[in-house]
Each structure stands twice: as C-alpha cells, then as structure tokens.
Amino acid sequence: MLYAIISEDVENSLALRMSVRDKHLARLQQLNDQGRLVVAGPCPAIDDDNPGEAGFTGSLLVLEFDSLEAAQSWADDDPYIAAGVYKSVTVKPFKQVF
C-alpha cells in the first residue's frame, strides 16, 4: 500500500538539511530503485523551485510499504529526524487516484 509521509521543518532548517541531505537522498534512491517511490520532494519556503537561503518548510513523500508500521518505522529512521530538521512527521495511508 502507499503511504504519505508529510514532514514539517523547524525554523531555519537549511543548514541542518544540507548536513545530512546525501544520507536522506540515498535512502530514497534505494526505494526508487525498488520501484516503491511515487513522489518525493521538499516544500520551498517561497514560491520558487530554487528558494536559495529561504530554504524549505517541510517535505512530502509518497512511498510503498507493506504496512503502516513499516512506513512509520522507515520515517522514524530518516536522517533529517536525527539531525533535527523536522519538528513533526505524519505518516498515513494514501490512495492514489490519478
């Protein structure tokens, strides 16, 4: 089943994000290689694909897992959590219609 992982950043998270971005992306690449990644990306803090120093306010991921528990466990192990990037993370089932 698909699961949406919706994360909200702490204020001024850009430096924290950049410090562990490679580790964060490597985990996503692994799921992509397995065909389990539907969409993944950050939410710019301003209305621009490249927000520069404005940074990001959070992230949206839609990924495939066997269960909600597996999705939550994967989300809990995100390097952005360990680095203090995220102030909240919500994981919930997602039904893709289009």
C-alpha angles and dihedrals in degrees: 000000000000123000131194115221109196116186132186120206129225115246115285094010098156097100091046091049093050093049093065103018094114091056091046092050093046090060091049092047089055091055090045090053088053092051092245099115118091100168135346133174149117128267110238116229090227133036095271135096088228106041095175113193091357086075126183138310099208145310141265122210129175110193139162121244136160093243145000088255091056091049091049092048091051091048092048090057095054112131088226089065093050090048093050096246096129125060092183138013126190122193119190140153115274129201114204111215099167 
